[in-house]
Amino acid sequence: MKRFVAGLMLLSSVAFADGAIICKSDSKGACKDRAYCCYTGSESDGDKKCKELGCVRGGTSSCPTAANVSSCGSRDKK
């Protein structure tokens, strides 16, 4: 039973993880001049949200926590 519960916890953390879309230099709107668009939830939800904010996808990453890295989305740094 403990393995089952641990497996469910791991699965839920993978399915709904914090992440970031790397924004290309031609991004617009809220993501203009930002390196990352951070999101919470699934990657497909993050893709949709970041696209709505103006991020042009260049790849994926984890959301950076450094103060000198600019981002848009759910963890705005500026």
KOLSETOR-157914 format. One record per atom (N, C-alpha, C, O, CB): residue number from 1; atom name; x, y, z. Coordinates in nm, 3 decimals. Glycine has a CB too. Layout:
! KOLSETOR-157914
REC | seq | atom | u | v | w
REC | NUM | CA | X | Y | Z
...
//
This chain:
! KOLSETOR-157914
REC | seq | atom | u | v | w
REC | 1 | N | 0.082 | -0.119 | 0.000
REC | 1 | CA | 0.000 | 0.000 | 0.000
REC | 1 | C | 0.087 | 0.126 | 0.000
REC | 1 | O | 0.056 | 0.224 | -0.068
REC | 1 | CB | -0.094 | -0.001 | 0.121
REC | 2 | N | 0.197 | 0.123 | 0.076
REC | 2 | CA | 0.285 | 0.239 | 0.081
REC | 2 | C | 0.344 | 0.268 | -0.056
REC | 2 | O | 0.358 | 0.385 | -0.095
REC | 2 | CB | 0.396 | 0.217 | 0.184
REC | 3 | N | 0.380 | 0.164 | -0.130
REC | 3 | CA | 0.435 | 0.182 | -0.264
REC | 3 | C | 0.332 | 0.244 | -0.358
REC | 3 | O | 0.364 | 0.329 | -0.440
REC | 3 | CB | 0.484 | 0.048 | -0.321
REC | 4 | N | 0.207 | 0.201 | -0.344
REC | 4 | CA | 0.099 | 0.254 | -0.427
REC | 4 | C | 0.081 | 0.404 | -0.402
REC | 4 | O | 0.071 | 0.483 | -0.496
REC | 4 | CB | -0.033 | 0.178 | -0.400
REC | 5 | N | 0.077 | 0.443 | -0.276
REC | 5 | CA | 0.061 | 0.584 | -0.240
REC | 5 | C | 0.181 | 0.665 | -0.288
REC | 5 | O | 0.164 | 0.774 | -0.342
REC | 5 | CB | 0.043 | 0.600 | -0.086
REC | 6 | N | 0.301 | 0.614 | -0.269
REC | 6 | CA | 0.422 | 0.682 | -0.315
REC | 6 | C | 0.421 | 0.698 | -0.467
REC | 6 | O | 0.462 | 0.801 | -0.519
REC | 6 | CB | 0.547 | 0.607 | -0.270
REC | 7 | N | 0.374 | 0.597 | -0.536
REC | 7 | CA | 0.365 | 0.603 | -0.683
REC | 7 | C | 0.265 | 0.707 | -0.728
REC | 7 | O | 0.291 | 0.780 | -0.824
REC | 7 | CB | 0.326 | 0.467 | -0.739
REC | 8 | N | 0.152 | 0.716 | -0.660
REC | 8 | CA | 0.053 | 0.819 | -0.693
REC | 8 | C | 0.107 | 0.958 | -0.669
REC | 8 | O | 0.082 | 1.049 | -0.748
REC | 8 | CB | -0.074 | 0.798 | -0.612
REC | 9 | N | 0.180 | 0.976 | -0.560
REC | 9 | CA | 0.238 | 1.107 | -0.529
REC | 9 | C | 0.339 | 1.147 | -0.636
REC | 9 | O | 0.342 | 1.262 | -0.679
REC | 9 | CB | 0.305 | 1.107 | -0.390
REC | 10 | N | 0.421 | 1.054 | -0.678
REC | 10 | CA | 0.521 | 1.081 | -0.781
REC | 10 | C | 0.452 | 1.113 | -0.914
REC | 10 | O | 0.492 | 1.207 | -0.983
REC | 10 | CB | 0.615 | 0.960 | -0.798
REC | 11 | N | 0.353 | 1.037 | -0.949
REC | 11 | CA | 0.280 | 1.060 | -1.074
REC | 11 | C | 0.214 | 1.197 | -1.075
REC | 11 | O | 0.218 | 1.267 | -1.176
REC | 11 | CB | 0.175 | 0.952 | -1.094
REC | 12 | N | 0.154 | 1.237 | -0.965
REC | 12 | CA | 0.089 | 1.368 | -0.961
REC | 12 | C | 0.189 | 1.481 | -0.967
REC | 12 | O | 0.159 | 1.587 | -1.023
REC | 12 | CB | 0.005 | 1.382 | -0.835
REC | 13 | N | 0.308 | 1.464 | -0.913
REC | 13 | CA | 0.408 | 1.569 | -0.920
REC | 13 | C | 0.468 | 1.581 | -1.060
REC | 13 | O | 0.512 | 1.689 | -1.099
REC | 13 | CB | 0.519 | 1.544 | -0.819
REC | 14 | N | 0.469 | 1.473 | -1.136
REC | 14 | CA | 0.518 | 1.477 | -1.274
REC | 14 | C | 0.413 | 1.538 | -1.366
REC | 14 | O | 0.446 | 1.617 | -1.454
REC | 14 | CB | 0.556 | 1.336 | -1.322
REC | 15 | N | 0.288 | 1.503 | -1.346
REC | 15 | CA | 0.182 | 1.550 | -1.434
REC | 15 | C | 0.155 | 1.699 | -1.417
REC | 15 | O | 0.120 | 1.766 | -1.514
REC | 15 | CB | 0.055 | 1.472 | -1.407
REC | 16 | N | 0.169 | 1.751 | -1.298
REC | 16 | CA | 0.144 | 1.892 | -1.273
REC | 16 | C | 0.264 | 1.954 | -1.203
REC | 16 | O | 0.261 | 1.978 | -1.082
REC | 16 | CB | 0.017 | 1.910 | -1.188
REC | 17 | N | 0.367 | 1.979 | -1.278
REC | 17 | CA | 0.490 | 2.034 | -1.224
REC | 17 | C | 0.505 | 2.179 | -1.264
REC | 17 | O | 0.444 | 2.225 | -1.361
REC | 17 | CB | 0.611 | 1.952 | -1.270
REC | 18 | N | 0.586 | 2.251 | -1.189
REC | 18 | CA | 0.621 | 2.387 | -1.229
REC | 18 | C | 0.725 | 2.378 | -1.338
REC | 18 | O | 0.815 | 2.294 | -1.333
REC | 18 | CB | 0.673 | 2.471 | -1.108
REC | 19 | N | 0.713 | 2.463 | -1.436
REC | 19 | CA | 0.809 | 2.462 | -1.545
REC | 19 | C | 0.817 | 2.597 | -1.610
REC | 19 | O | 0.760 | 2.694 | -1.561
REC | 19 | CB | 0.773 | 2.357 | -1.648
REC | 20 | N | 0.889 | 2.602 | -1.720
REC | 20 | CA | 0.903 | 2.727 | -1.793
REC | 20 | C | 0.922 | 2.698 | -1.941
REC | 20 | O | 0.979 | 2.596 | -1.980
REC | 20 | CB | 1.022 | 2.810 | -1.739
REC | 21 | N | 0.873 | 2.790 | -2.021
REC | 21 | CA | 0.897 | 2.790 | -2.164
REC | 21 | C | 1.007 | 2.892 | -2.187
REC | 21 | O | 0.999 | 3.004 | -2.136
REC | 21 | CB | 0.765 | 2.823 | -2.247
REC | 22 | N | 1.108 | 2.857 | -2.263
REC | 22 | CA | 1.213 | 2.952 | -2.297
REC | 22 | C | 1.159 | 3.041 | -2.408
REC | 22 | O | 1.119 | 2.993 | -2.514
REC | 22 | CB | 1.345 | 2.879 | -2.342
REC | 23 | N | 1.156 | 3.173 | -2.383
REC | 23 | CA | 1.102 | 3.268 | -2.480
REC | 23 | C | 1.212 | 3.315 | -2.575
REC | 23 | O | 1.321 | 3.353 | -2.533
REC | 23 | CB | 1.038 | 3.389 | -2.408
REC | 24 | N | 1.181 | 3.310 | -2.704
REC | 24 | CA | 1.274 | 3.358 | -2.805
REC | 24 | C | 1.274 | 3.511 | -2.807
REC | 24 | O | 1.185 | 3.574 | -2.751
REC | 24 | CB | 1.237 | 3.300 | -2.945
REC | 25 | N | 1.373 | 3.568 | -2.872
REC | 25 | CA | 1.389 | 3.714 | -2.872
REC | 25 | C | 1.277 | 3.788 | -2.943
REC | 25 | O | 1.259 | 3.908 | -2.921
REC | 25 | CB | 1.520 | 3.751 | -2.936
REC | 26 | N | 1.199 | 3.720 | -3.028
REC | 26 | CA | 1.089 | 3.787 | -3.097
REC | 26 | C | 0.956 | 3.774 | -3.022
REC | 26 | O | 0.849 | 3.794 | -3.081
REC | 26 | CB | 1.074 | 3.730 | -3.236
REC | 27 | N | 0.961 | 3.742 | -2.892
REC | 27 | CA | 0.840 | 3.736 | -2.810
REC | 27 | C | 0.783 | 3.876 | -2.793
REC | 27 | O | 0.855 | 3.976 | -2.803
REC | 27 | CB | 0.870 | 3.673 | -2.672
REC | 28 | N | 0.653 | 3.883 | -2.767
REC | 28 | CA | 0.584 | 4.012 | -2.756
REC | 28 | C | 0.504 | 4.019 | -2.626
REC | 28 | O | 0.507 | 3.926 | -2.545
REC | 28 | CB | 0.490 | 4.034 | -2.878
REC | 29 | N | 0.433 | 4.128 | -2.608
REC | 29 | CA | 0.343 | 4.144 | -2.494
REC | 29 | C | 0.416 | 4.136 | -2.362
REC | 29 | O | 0.523 | 4.194 | -2.345
REC | 29 | CB | 0.236 | 4.039 | -2.499
REC | 30 | N | 0.356 | 4.064 | -2.267
REC | 30 | CA | 0.413 | 4.053 | -2.133
REC | 30 | C | 0.548 | 3.980 | -2.133
REC | 30 | O | 0.625 | 3.995 | -2.039
REC | 30 | CB | 0.315 | 3.979 | -2.041
REC | 31 | N | 0.576 | 3.903 | -2.237
REC | 31 | CA | 0.700 | 3.825 | -2.242
REC | 31 | C | 0.810 | 3.893 | -2.325
REC | 31 | O | 0.918 | 3.837 | -2.342
REC | 31 | CB | 0.671 | 3.689 | -2.300
REC | 32 | N | 0.782 | 4.012 | -2.374
REC | 32 | CA | 0.884 | 4.085 | -2.452
REC | 32 | C | 1.004 | 4.113 | -2.361
REC | 32 | O | 0.988 | 4.159 | -2.248
REC | 32 | CB | 0.826 | 4.219 | -2.510
REC | 33 | N | 1.123 | 4.085 | -2.411
REC | 33 | CA | 1.248 | 4.104 | -2.337
REC | 33 | C | 1.259 | 4.018 | -2.211
REC | 33 | O | 1.336 | 4.050 | -2.121
REC | 33 | CB | 1.262 | 4.250 | -2.299
REC | 34 | N | 1.183 | 3.910 | -2.205
REC | 34 | CA | 1.192 | 3.815 | -2.093
REC | 34 | C | 1.252 | 3.686 | -2.145
REC | 34 | O | 1.227 | 3.647 | -2.259
REC | 34 | CB | 1.052 | 3.790 | -2.028
REC | 35 | N | 1.330 | 3.620 | -2.062
REC | 35 | CA | 1.397 | 3.497 | -2.103
REC | 35 | C | 1.308 | 3.374 | -2.087
REC | 35 | O | 1.321 | 3.278 | -2.163
REC | 35 | CB | 1.525 | 3.479 | -2.024
REC | 36 | N | 1.219 | 3.375 | -1.989
REC | 36 | CA | 1.138 | 3.258 | -1.956
REC | 36 | C | 0.994 | 3.298 | -1.931
REC | 36 | O | 0.966 | 3.410 | -1.888
REC | 36 | CB | 1.195 | 3.185 | -1.835
REC | 37 | N | 0.904 | 3.205 | -1.957
REC | 37 | CA | 0.763 | 3.219 | -1.919
REC | 37 | C | 0.733 | 3.103 | -1.825
REC | 37 | O | 0.725 | 2.988 | -1.868
REC | 37 | CB | 0.667 | 3.219 | -2.045
REC | 38 | N | 0.717 | 3.133 | -1.697
REC | 38 | CA | 0.694 | 3.029 | -1.597
REC | 38 | C | 0.547 | 2.995 | -1.586
REC | 38 | O | 0.461 | 3.080 | -1.608
REC | 38 | CB | 0.749 | 3.072 | -1.460
REC | 39 | N | 0.519 | 2.871 | -1.552
REC | 39 | CA | 0.381 | 2.824 | -1.537
REC | 39 | C | 0.374 | 2.717 | -1.431
REC | 39 | O | 0.475 | 2.656 | -1.395
REC | 39 | CB | 0.327 | 2.772 | -1.670
REC | 40 | N | 0.253 | 2.695 | -1.381
REC | 40 | CA | 0.224 | 2.586 | -1.289
REC | 40 | C | 0.118 | 2.500 | -1.356
REC | 40 | O | 0.020 | 2.553 | -1.409
REC | 40 | CB | 0.176 | 2.639 | -1.149
REC | 41 | N | 0.136 | 2.371 | -1.354
REC | 41 | CA | 0.041 | 2.280 | -1.417
REC | 41 | C | 0.109 | 2.198 | -1.524
REC | 41 | O | 0.231 | 2.178 | -1.521
REC | 41 | CB | -0.076 | 2.356 | -1.475
REC | 42 | N | 0.031 | 2.150 | -1.618
REC | 42 | CA | 0.086 | 2.065 | -1.723
REC | 42 | C | 0.161 | 2.150 | -1.827
REC | 42 | O | 0.139 | 2.271 | -1.837
REC | 42 | CB | -0.026 | 1.983 | -1.792
REC | 43 | N | 0.248 | 2.086 | -1.902
REC | 43 | CA | 0.324 | 2.157 | -2.006
REC | 43 | C | 0.232 | 2.213 | -2.114
REC | 43 | O | 0.255 | 2.323 | -2.164
REC | 43 | CB | 0.427 | 2.065 | -2.069
REC | 44 | N | 0.128 | 2.139 | -2.149
REC | 44 | CA | 0.036 | 2.188 | -2.253
REC | 44 | C | -0.040 | 2.311 | -2.204
REC | 44 | O | -0.064 | 2.404 | -2.282
REC | 44 | CB | -0.063 | 2.077 | -2.293
REC | 45 | N | -0.079 | 2.314 | -2.076
REC | 45 | CA | -0.143 | 2.433 | -2.020
REC | 45 | C | -0.044 | 2.550 | -2.018
REC | 45 | O | -0.081 | 2.664 | -2.048
REC | 45 | CB | -0.196 | 2.406 | -1.878
REC | 46 | N | 0.081 | 2.521 | -1.983
REC | 46 | CA | 0.185 | 2.625 | -1.982
REC | 46 | C | 0.210 | 2.680 | -2.120
REC | 46 | O | 0.228 | 2.800 | -2.138
REC | 46 | CB | 0.314 | 2.570 | -1.924
REC | 47 | N | 0.213 | 2.592 | -2.219
REC | 47 | CA | 0.230 | 2.634 | -2.359
REC | 47 | C | 0.121 | 2.733 | -2.398
REC | 47 | O | 0.148 | 2.839 | -2.456
REC | 47 | CB | 0.228 | 2.512 | -2.453
REC | 48 | N | -0.003 | 2.697 | -2.366
REC | 48 | CA | -0.117 | 2.780 | -2.403
REC | 48 | C | -0.110 | 2.916 | -2.332
REC | 48 | O | -0.128 | 3.020 | -2.395
REC | 48 | CB | -0.248 | 2.709 | -2.368
REC | 49 | N | -0.084 | 2.913 | -2.202
REC | 49 | CA | -0.079 | 3.037 | -2.123
REC | 49 | C | 0.033 | 3.127 | -2.173
REC | 49 | O | 0.013 | 3.247 | -2.191
REC | 49 | CB | -0.059 | 3.005 | -1.974
REC | 50 | N | 0.150 | 3.070 | -2.195
REC | 50 | CA | 0.265 | 3.150 | -2.238
REC | 50 | C | 0.245 | 3.208 | -2.378
REC | 50 | O | 0.286 | 3.320 | -2.406
REC | 50 | CB | 0.393 | 3.065 | -2.234
REC | 51 | N | 0.182 | 3.133 | -2.464
REC | 51 | CA | 0.152 | 3.183 | -2.598
REC | 51 | C | 0.057 | 3.302 | -2.589
REC | 51 | O | 0.073 | 3.401 | -2.661
REC | 51 | CB | 0.092 | 3.072 | -2.687
REC | 52 | N | -0.043 | 3.293 | -2.501
REC | 52 | CA | -0.136 | 3.404 | -2.480
REC | 52 | C | -0.065 | 3.528 | -2.427
REC | 52 | O | -0.106 | 3.641 | -2.457
REC | 52 | CB | -0.246 | 3.363 | -2.383
REC | 53 | N | 0.042 | 3.508 | -2.349
REC | 53 | CA | 0.119 | 3.621 | -2.294
REC | 53 | C | 0.216 | 3.679 | -2.396
REC | 53 | O | 0.274 | 3.785 | -2.373
REC | 53 | CB | 0.194 | 3.577 | -2.170
REC | 54 | N | 0.235 | 3.609 | -2.509
REC | 54 | CA | 0.322 | 3.660 | -2.615
REC | 54 | C | 0.456 | 3.590 | -2.627
REC | 54 | O | 0.541 | 3.634 | -2.705
REC | 54 | CB | 0.346 | 3.803 | -2.593
REC | 55 | N | 0.477 | 3.483 | -2.553
REC | 55 | CA | 0.603 | 3.410 | -2.559
REC | 55 | C | 0.609 | 3.326 | -2.687
REC | 55 | O | 0.516 | 3.250 | -2.716
REC | 55 | CB | 0.621 | 3.320 | -2.434
REC | 56 | N | 0.717 | 3.340 | -2.760
REC | 56 | CA | 0.743 | 3.254 | -2.876
REC | 56 | C | 0.835 | 3.144 | -2.827
REC | 56 | O | 0.949 | 3.170 | -2.788
REC | 56 | CB | 0.807 | 3.335 | -2.998
REC | 57 | N | 0.785 | 3.020 | -2.828
REC | 57 | CA | 0.855 | 2.906 | -2.767
REC | 57 | C | 0.989 | 2.877 | -2.832
REC | 57 | O | 1.001 | 2.865 | -2.954
REC | 57 | CB | 0.769 | 2.784 | -2.776
REC | 58 | N | 1.090 | 2.866 | -2.747
REC | 58 | CA | 1.222 | 2.828 | -2.792
REC | 58 | C | 1.268 | 2.698 | -2.730
REC | 58 | O | 1.372 | 2.644 | -2.768
REC | 58 | CB | 1.321 | 2.937 | -2.762
REC | 59 | N | 1.193 | 2.646 | -2.634
REC | 59 | CA | 1.228 | 2.523 | -2.565
REC | 59 | C | 1.162 | 2.519 | -2.429
REC | 59 | O | 1.075 | 2.602 | -2.400
REC | 59 | CB | 1.380 | 2.509 | -2.550
REC | 60 | N | 1.201 | 2.423 | -2.346
REC | 60 | CA | 1.146 | 2.412 | -2.211
REC | 60 | C | 1.258 | 2.410 | -2.109
REC | 60 | O | 1.373 | 2.380 | -2.140
REC | 60 | CB | 1.059 | 2.287 | -2.197
REC | 61 | N | 1.222 | 2.442 | -1.986
REC | 61 | CA | 1.319 | 2.447 | -1.878
REC | 61 | C | 1.243 | 2.444 | -1.746
REC | 61 | O | 1.119 | 2.444 | -1.746
REC | 61 | CB | 1.410 | 2.574 | -1.888
REC | 62 | N | 1.315 | 2.440 | -1.637
REC | 62 | CA | 1.250 | 2.465 | -1.509
REC | 62 | C | 1.253 | 2.617 | -1.489
REC | 62 | O | 1.337 | 2.686 | -1.545
REC | 62 | CB | 1.322 | 2.388 | -1.391
REC | 63 | N | 1.161 | 2.666 | -1.408
REC | 63 | CA | 1.153 | 2.810 | -1.387
REC | 63 | C | 1.273 | 2.854 | -1.302
REC | 63 | O | 1.293 | 2.804 | -1.192
REC | 63 | CB | 1.018 | 2.849 | -1.318
REC | 64 | N | 1.352 | 2.948 | -1.354
REC | 64 | CA | 1.470 | 2.992 | -1.279
REC | 64 | C | 1.431 | 3.071 | -1.156
REC | 64 | O | 1.328 | 3.139 | -1.154
REC | 64 | CB | 1.561 | 3.075 | -1.369
REC | 65 | N | 1.514 | 3.063 | -1.053
REC | 65 | CA | 1.487 | 3.136 | -0.929
REC | 65 | C | 1.586 | 3.250 | -0.906
REC | 65 | O | 1.571 | 3.324 | -0.809
REC | 65 | CB | 1.490 | 3.040 | -0.812
REC | 66 | N | 1.685 | 3.264 | -0.990
REC | 66 | CA | 1.784 | 3.371 | -0.973
REC | 66 | C | 1.720 | 3.508 | -0.992
REC | 66 | O | 1.635 | 3.525 | -1.079
REC | 66 | CB | 1.901 | 3.353 | -1.072
REC | 67 | N | 1.759 | 3.603 | -0.910
REC | 67 | CA | 1.700 | 3.737 | -0.915
REC | 67 | C | 1.733 | 3.811 | -1.043
REC | 67 | O | 1.660 | 3.902 | -1.083
REC | 67 | CB | 1.748 | 3.818 | -0.796
REC | 68 | N | 1.842 | 3.775 | -1.109
REC | 68 | CA | 1.884 | 3.848 | -1.229
REC | 68 | C | 1.828 | 3.787 | -1.359
REC | 68 | O | 1.869 | 3.828 | -1.468
REC | 68 | CB | 2.034 | 3.852 | -1.237
REC | 69 | N | 1.737 | 3.691 | -1.348
REC | 69 | CA | 1.676 | 3.629 | -1.467
REC | 69 | C | 1.532 | 3.678 | -1.477
REC | 69 | O | 1.453 | 3.660 | -1.385
REC | 69 | CB | 1.682 | 3.471 | -1.459
REC | 70 | N | 1.499 | 3.740 | -1.591
REC | 70 | CA | 1.365 | 3.793 | -1.608
REC | 70 | C | 1.271 | 3.687 | -1.664
REC | 70 | O | 1.309 | 3.607 | -1.749
REC | 70 | CB | 1.367 | 3.915 | -1.698
REC | 71 | N | 1.147 | 3.689 | -1.614
REC | 71 | CA | 1.047 | 3.594 | -1.662
REC | 71 | C | 0.909 | 3.657 | -1.660
REC | 71 | O | 0.885 | 3.756 | -1.590
REC | 71 | CB | 1.047 | 3.466 | -1.577
REC | 72 | N | 0.818 | 3.600 | -1.738
REC | 72 | CA | 0.678 | 3.638 | -1.735
REC | 72 | C | 0.601 | 3.515 | -1.691
REC | 72 | O | 0.660 | 3.409 | -1.670
REC | 72 | CB | 0.629 | 3.692 | -1.875
REC | 73 | N | 0.472 | 3.528 | -1.677
REC | 73 | CA | 0.393 | 3.412 | -1.638
REC | 73 | C | 0.361 | 3.411 | -1.490
REC | 73 | O | 0.349 | 3.517 | -1.428
REC | 73 | CB | 0.464 | 3.286 | -1.674
REC | 74 | N | 0.349 | 3.293 | -1.434
REC | 74 | CA | 0.301 | 3.279 | -1.297
REC | 74 | C | 0.403 | 3.313 | -1.189
REC | 74 | O | 0.366 | 3.322 | -1.072
REC | 74 | CB | 0.253 | 3.142 | -1.275
REC | 75 | N | 0.527 | 3.332 | -1.225
REC | 75 | CA | 0.630 | 3.369 | -1.128
REC | 75 | C | 0.706 | 3.491 | -1.176
REC | 75 | O | 0.828 | 3.485 | -1.195
REC | 75 | CB | 0.727 | 3.252 | -1.103
REC | 76 | N | 0.637 | 3.601 | -1.196
REC | 76 | CA | 0.702 | 3.722 | -1.248
REC | 76 | C | 0.819 | 3.764 | -1.160
REC | 76 | O | 0.810 | 3.767 | -1.038
REC | 76 | CB | 0.601 | 3.837 | -1.258
REC | 77 | N | 0.930 | 3.797 | -1.225
REC | 77 | CA | 1.048 | 3.842 | -1.154
REC | 77 | C | 1.061 | 3.993 | -1.156
REC | 77 | O | 1.132 | 4.050 | -1.073
REC | 77 | CB | 1.172 | 3.779 | -1.213
REC | 78 | N | 0.992 | 4.060 | -1.250
REC | 78 | CA | 1.000 | 4.206 | -1.258
REC | 78 | C | 0.862 | 4.264 | -1.236
REC | 78 | O | 0.845 | 4.386 | -1.239
REC | 78 | CB | 1.057 | 4.252 | -1.393
//
